[in-house]
Amino acid sequence: MISALNIAKNGKQWLPTLLPFALIAAPAVIEALYISRYAVDVPFWDEWVFVPLLQTSRQSGNWLLHLWAPLNEHRMVFPRLLFLVLSSISGWNVIVEMYFSLFLACLLLLGLGLIYKEVCHGSLWGFVPIAWLVFSLGQYENILYGMQMAFYLNVLAMLWTFYFLSVRPRRMIGWAMLSGIVASFSLNSGLLVWPVGLLYLIIVQVGKRQLATWGLVGLLVIVAYYTGYDFPPNHSSPLLVLSQPIVATAFLIANVGSPLGGTNLGFSLVMGAYLMALLLLFAYKKLPILRHGIWRQDPSAVLVNLVLMSVLSSIAITIGRVGLGFEAALSSRYTTITSMGIIGIYMLFAQDHLSGFKLDGRLHCASVILCTLFPVIVIGLIMANAHGIDLGAKIYETRLRMKYVLQTFDIQSDDALKTLYLPGSVRGRAPYLQQEKLSVFREPVGTLLPPSYEEGMPVGDILPHHAVVQAFRCPVPTLKDISVLLATYNRHNTSSFQISLIDNNTILVQQSFLAAEIKDNSWLHLMLPTPVENCAGQDLVLRIKSRDASPGNAITIWTYPRYYDGKLLKPADPSFSDRVIGLELNTRGVLGW
């Protein structure tokens, strides 16, 4: 009995420590589960630019040119180096890159933890919101897109640059410059570390040698970056900021608040305005520090640099993207960068809360602000994570379709290939991946899915004398289930119909249905009683017929441009000669049914 009481007592003593640790670790675990559920191993859009780099590096070609080549506004030297290492280990499995982004986010949290400990001296409970901001699912685009590890590497390098400068600028300036180079050659926003760092070094009055060294290295990095650089022609003109100042200001404010806005423009504007008001208040409070030249003694300097970096990045995003509309301001890809500004603001007021930030000698202003900022962050994160989960499911289904398209690229139309990247580039680069068994070609086709639904055409009423017969070659090693996309013309039909899957006159599955039970434009799923092993390459026939349907009282089925190896035998209509019925294979448990 006594021992049980002692265990209970010790448990109560450990609970205040274990619980915040668990809450800090929880978002990282949730992100890992998010990746395992929604990640699909298929290269998407700009990732196709890396294929020539991969090919030349494996063939001992001049891969350094591909390493240095700009992509949009960026010279992604270090992300590309990581790409080469990870692809050599995984056979270019982009999911490995997503998990590596998670690893970089963990290092980012570690750096923020060191800063929080040195600057805020607060409890673990105060660090919980920071962890949830770092691993927010609101940055779903970066989480589920392998090449976006560049954003995590960029932010991580910027954070450590300012950390090294703030700890011992005279002794750690070499490490700070190294981190600054990594940040600069990950994303172009990393170039901002040089002017921000220079301003900080001037304020803290380091030696002339350190100041000159920092300025010279920064200048060399910027010159090297823009030597032979071509500005992307398809992006908006910076002059729009001058010609539309109100729109540009709203764009900037929305971008600052977007990590807590859940892609809602109004809410992002409110959040952004609130955060920028807090910044102005803090600047007013800290101006005496700058006037008296004692910033070097203020531990919040690293946070000021972090916030300034985030705000300047938002300004750069505004200049480069304002012409693309407010959707660009709310893009989840920028959340990784703009979240650092929110974290910096939170820690600035957390620090002043502990040190007694007063405006009038009586009211603890920082405490009041912190009490309002905390619920704002919580509400914003709930919205962002809910939106991230919703988008994750949609991205998963879309990428699955892309994976099938790439695995069967040689029979796909240009319209299908353009979901991946430029059709010409895909056709030119996919054969190399197939030959080397890289990316999706490391494994056989597992599912069959239509690339899209934009070009659907119904076959007409399925009547006793108007059956649908689809012959196709099985693309999957083991066939477990089939699905067909039916339509009812949005009417109540009282007829019945039968679906049969046949292999050499052997019926694999046959089932009858009532048309009244079918929803318009819905998938009808059939499980095979016994999975068909060694199915790949076998010729199968799917037949859909009705004995009691009549014109106006029948279902139909959608057809699409041929996206699998098959031929529509009935109806024998020339208009369907290059079309196949909407068919899915092995999607049970994959797409949620």
N, C-alpha and C positions, 0 to 999 in steps of 0.2 A: 504494500500500500504506500509506504513511504517512498519507495523507489519510483512508483508511478507518479506521485506528487512531484518528485524532483525532476522527472522527465517533462512533466507538464510545465513546471516552473522554468526549466531551461528553454523549453519551446517558446514560452512567452518572451524570454529574454532575447532569443534569436530572431523572433518574428519581425521586430522593427527594422532589422538589417536585411533579412532574407526577402521580405516582401518588396521593398524598393528595388533590390537587385533583380528580382523576378520581373518586375514591371519594366526595368531597363532592358532586360534581355528579350522580353516578349516580342517587341516589334521586329527584331532581327529574325527570330524564329518564324514569325508570321510571314515575313518576306520570303524566307527560304521555302515555306510551304506554298506560298503564292507562286513562286517560280516553278516548283515541282508540279503544280496543278495546271498552270496556264502557259508554260514555256513550250515552244515548238522548235525543233531543230531544222530551221530553214533560213537561208540567207535572204534578207529583205532589203530592197532598194539600195541605199548607198553601200551596203556591205558587198555588193557586186563589184564595186570599184577595187576591192582588195584582192580579187581573183588574179589579176596580172602580177601583183606583188607576190602572192602565194606561188604562182607558177614559176616566175623567174627565180625566186629564192630556192625552189626545189630543183631547178634545172641549172643552177649556178650561173644565172644571168646577172645583168646589172640591176639588181633589185634595189640598190640605194636610190636610184632615180624615182622609183615608185614610192619609196619610203619618204622622200622629201616632197613629192608632188602635193600641191594644195588640194583640199577637198572643200568646196564651197569657200568659206572665208578662213579655213583652218589649215595649219600644217600639223598633221596628227602623227608626228614622228614617234613619240613614246607609246601611244596607243597601238600603232602599227607594229612596233617591236613586240609588244605584249601579244598582239594578234598572231604574229609568227610563232612565238613560243607556244601559246595555247593551242594553235591549230596543229602544230607538229606533234603535240601530246595527244590531242583528241581526234585527229582526222578532220578538223574543222567542224566541231560540234559547237554551234553558237550558244547552246545552253551552258556550256562550260564558261563562256565569256560572261554570261549573266550571273553565274555563281561567283565569278571573280569580281564582278562589280559589287556584289554583296560583301565580299572580303574587303574590298577597298572602303566600303561604307563602314565596316567595323573598325578599320584603321582610322577613319575620319572621326568616329565616335570616341576612339581612344584619345586622339588629339584634343577633341573638345573636352573630354574628361580631365585631362591635365590642366587645360586652361581654366575650367570650372573650379578645380581644386585650388589653383593658385590665386585666382581672381576673386571668386565668390566665397570660398571657404564654407560653402553651404552643405546641407545634408544631402544624402542620396535622393531623398524625395524631390528636391528641387531640380535634380538632373533628369528626372523621368520625362518631362515634356521634350527635352532636347533629344533624347533617344527616339521618341516617336516622330519627331520632325525629320531626323536623319533617315529613318526607314519608312517614311510615309508612303503609302501605296498611291498617293496622288501623283507620284513620279513614275507611273506605270509604264510610260513610254521608254524611259531609261532602264527600268527593271527588266522589261521583256524584249529588249532590243540589244543584242550582243555588243555592237560597236559603240553603244552609248556608255560603255565603261570609260570612254574618254572624258565624260562629264565628271565622273567620280574621281578619276585621276587628276583632273584639272583642279577641282575643289580641294582635294586632299593636299596637293602640292602647294596651293595658295595658302591653305591654313598653316602648314608647317613652315612656309616662308615667313609669315608674320609671327609665328611662335618663336622661331629662332631669332628674329630681329628683336623681339620684345624681351627675351630672356637675357641675353648678353650680346648686344649688337656688335660689340668690338671683337668678341671671340667667336661668335657663331655666324658671322656674316658670310663665310664661305659656304656653310650648309644652307643658309638662306638663299644665296645666289644659285646653288645647285637645284634647290626646290623651285626657285623662280624659273629656271630654264625648263624644268619638267612641265611646269604649269603653262609656260608660253608655247611649248611645242606639243601641247595636248589639245587646247582650244585657244582661239585668238583672244578670249577674255583674259587669259593668263598674262598677256602683255601688260595688263594694268598693274601687275605687282611692282613693276619698275618705277613708275611715277609715284604710286602710293608709298612704296618703300622709301623712295628718295625723300619725299615730304616728311616721313616719320623720322628718318635719320637726321634731317636738318633740324627738326624740332627738338630731338633729344641731344643734339649737339655732339655727335660722335666726331672722331678725329678726321682731319682732312683726307688722310690716306684712305680710310674706309669709305668716306663719302665719294671720293673720286673713283675708287674701284667699283663701287656699286653703280655709279652713273655710267662709267665706261662699259661695263659688262652689259648693262641694260641697253645702252645705245647700240652695241654690237649685235645683241639679240634681235632688236627691232629692225636694224638694217638688214641683217641676214634673213629675217622673216619675210620682208617685203621685196627682196631682190628677186627679180624674175616672177613676180607675183601678178596674177591676173584677177581682177575683181570680178566676181560672178555677175553676169549681165542680167540674170533673172530676178534679182532682188530689188526691193524698192529704193528709190533715190533718197539720200539723206536730206535733200532739199525739202522733202515733204514736212519735216519737222519745223522748218521755218515758215512754210506756206500754210500749215495747219497746226498752229501752236496749241489750240485747245484740245484737238484730237490727240496730238502727241503727248500732252500732259496727262490726259485720261488714260492713254495707253500705258504710260510709265507707272501711274498709280495702280492700275489694274495688274500690271506685271509684278509689282512689289507685293501686292496682296494675294496674288494667285495661289500660293501654296496653301492658303486657308480659305480659298473661295470655292473649291470644288467645281471649277470651270463655270461658275455662275458669275457673269460679268458684274451685275449689281453688287453682289456680296464681295467680290474681289475688289471693287472700287472702294467700298466701305472699309474693308480690312486694310487696303493700301493707304487710304487717307489716315486711318487711325495710327498705323505704324509710322508714317512719315511725321505725323503730329508729335508722336513720342520722340522721334529723332530730333525734331526742332527743340523740344523741351529739354532734352539731354544736352544738346549743343549750347543752349542758353546757360544751363547749369555749369557746364565744363569750360566755358570761355575764360574764366579767371585762371584756370590751369595753364592755358596757352599764353595768356598775358604775362604770367609770372614765370614762364619757362620751366615749369616743374613737371612737365608731362612724363619725363623720364622716370619719375618716382611714382607714377600712377599706373597700377597694374591693369587698368582698363584699356590701356593703349592698344593692346593686341585685339581687343574687341572692337574698338573704334576702327582699326584697320580692316577688320573682317566686314563690318557693316559698310564702310566706305567702298570696299571692293565690290560688295553685292549691289550697292546702289549704282555705282559706275557701270557695272555689268548690265543692270536694267536700263540705264541710259543708252548704252551701246546697242542693246537689243531693240530699244525704241527707235534709234536712228536707222538701224538696218531692216526693221520689220514692220514699222508703222503702216506702210503702204499695203501690207497683207491683211489688214483688218484686225479686230480685237481677238479673234480666235488665236492669232499668233502670240498675243500678250498672255493668254491663258494657257499656252501650250505646256504640257506636263514636262517636256524635256528641260525647261528652264527652272523647274521646281528645285532641282538639286542645287542650283546656284543661289536662287533667291531665298531659299530656306535658311541659308547661312546668315543672311541679314536679319531674319526674324530671330534666329538663335542668338545672334550678337546683341540685338535689342533686349531680348529677354534676360541675358546675363548681365547686361549693363545695369538694368533696374534691379536685378536680384542682388548685385553687388552693392548698389546704393541703398537698397532696403536694409542690408546688414550693417552698413556703415552710418545709417541715419540721415538719409538725403532729405533735407528740410528746405522749404522755400520761405517760410515765414517764422521759423523758430518753434512752431507748435505742431503743424501738420506734417506727418511723415509721408511726403508726397510719393516716394518710391514704393512704400508699402501699399498705398491706395492704388497706384498704377499697376503694381504686380498683382493685386487682387482682381483687377479688371482684365489684365493681359492673360492671366492663366485660363480663365473660362473662355476667352476669345480663341486661344490656341486650341483648347479642347474641342470646342464646337467646330472650328475650322478643320481640325484633323478628322473628326467624325465624318464630315462632309467629304473631305478629300479621300479618305479610305473607302467610304461607301462607293464613291464614283470609280475609284481604282478597281474595286472588285467587279463592278458592273462592266467596265471596259475590258478587264482582264478576260472575262468569259467571251466577249465578242472578238477580241484579238485572237484568242485561242482557236476559235472556229475558223476565222479568216486565214490564219497561218496554216491550219491543217489543210485547207483547200490549196494554199500555195505550195505546200509540201508535195501534195499529189501532182499538181501541175508540173513542178520541177522534175519529179521522178519520171514523168511521162512526157517530157518536153518535146520529144520528137513527133508526137501526134497532136500537140496542142496548137491552137490558133494564136495569132499575135495578140488578140484581145485577151486571151487567157494568160499569156506570158507577161503582159504589161502589168499585171497585179504584182509581179515580182520586181521588175525593173524594165528598162528599155528592151523590147523584144529582140532586137538585133544583138544586143550585148549578151542577153541570156542564151540565145542560140549559139553565139560564138564561144561562150565561156563554159557552158554546161557540159559539153563533151569532154573537156579536160577533167572536170570534177568527176564525171562518170567513169572515165578511164582510170583515174587514180583512186576511185572508190572513196571520195571525200564528201563531206556534208551529207545530204540526204541519200546519196548513193552508197553509203556504208551498209545500208539495210534494204531489204526488199520492200515493195509497196505494201503497206499495211491496211490502208483504207482507200476507198474510191469516193470522191466528193466532187460535185459540180464546181467549177471555178467561180461562177456567179449566176445570178438569175435574170440578168438584164435582157437576154435575147430569147426568152422563153416563148414557145408557140404551142398551143394545144392541138391535139390530133383530131379533135371533134368528138361527138358522142360515141362512147363505146357501146355498140349495139350487137344483137345476135349475129348479124351479117357483117359487122364492122369491129372485129377483134384487133388487139394490138399484140404484135409478136416482135420481140427484140432479141436478136442473136448477138452475143458478145463473147469475147475471150476473157476468161477470168484473170485479173491482174494480181490477185493476192495469193500467198502460199496456202493459207487455210481460210476457207469461207465459212463464216459463222452466222451472218444475218444479212438481209437485204432490205432496202427501203426504196419506195417509189413516191414521186411527188404527184398527187392527185388534185383535181379541181372539180367543183360541183356547179360552176357557173353561178355560185351564190344563191342556189335555190334548194328547195327540199325535194329530194329524189326518193322514190319509194321502191326502186328496183334493187337488184342484187348483182354481184359480180364475183368472179373467181380469179385468183392469181396462182400461177403455177411456175415453178422453176424446174427445168428439165435438163438432164444430162444424158445424151444418147438414149433417148426414149425411157430413161429412168427418172421418175418424178422425185426430186429432192425435197420439195415442200409444196403443198397445195392447200389453199385456204379460201373459204368463201366469206363474203362480207355483205352487210346491208349498206346501201348507198346513203341511207338516212343517218348512219353513224359517222360519216366522213365529213370533216370540216373542209371548207373551201381552202385551196392552196396549202394543204398539209401533207406531211410525210406519213405514209403507212408502212409500218415496220413488221417484218416477219423474221422470226427466229427459225433456223434450220433445226429439225429434230436431232440430226447428227451432223457435226461440222464436216465439211468436205476437205480432207487432207490432200496435199499435193495438187491444189486446185489451179495454181498458176499455169496458164497456157491452155487449159481445157476450154472447149467450146460449149457454151451453155445457151439455153433459150429461155426467155421469160415471156409468158403468155398471160394476157389479161383479157377476159371475155365475159359476156353477160348473156343469159338466156331469156331474161324477161324485160330488159330495158327497151325503151322506145324514145323516139325523138322528143326532146324536152324533158325526159325522165331518165337521165343517164349521167354517169360521171365521165370525166375525161382525164387525160394525163398530159403533163407538160413535156415538151421536147426542147433540146438545145443543140447548138452546133457540136459536132462530134468531139467529145472530150475523153472517150475511151475507145478501145478497139472493138467496134461493134457496127452492126447494120440493122436498120429498122426494116424488117421483112413485110410487116403489115402495119399501117396501110401502105400499099404500093403506090404511093403518090410521089411524083417527081419533086414536089416542093419539100419533101422530107428526105430526099436522097442523101443529104450530107448531115443529117441530124440523128440524134439518139434520144431515148426517153430519159427523163431525169431519174438517175439511179444512184444510190449510195450502197456501199458494201462495208460491213464490219464497223458500223458507227454506234452500235449499242454500247453504252457505258462510256463512250468517247465524247459524244455531243449531248449527253445528259438524258437520253431516253432509256 
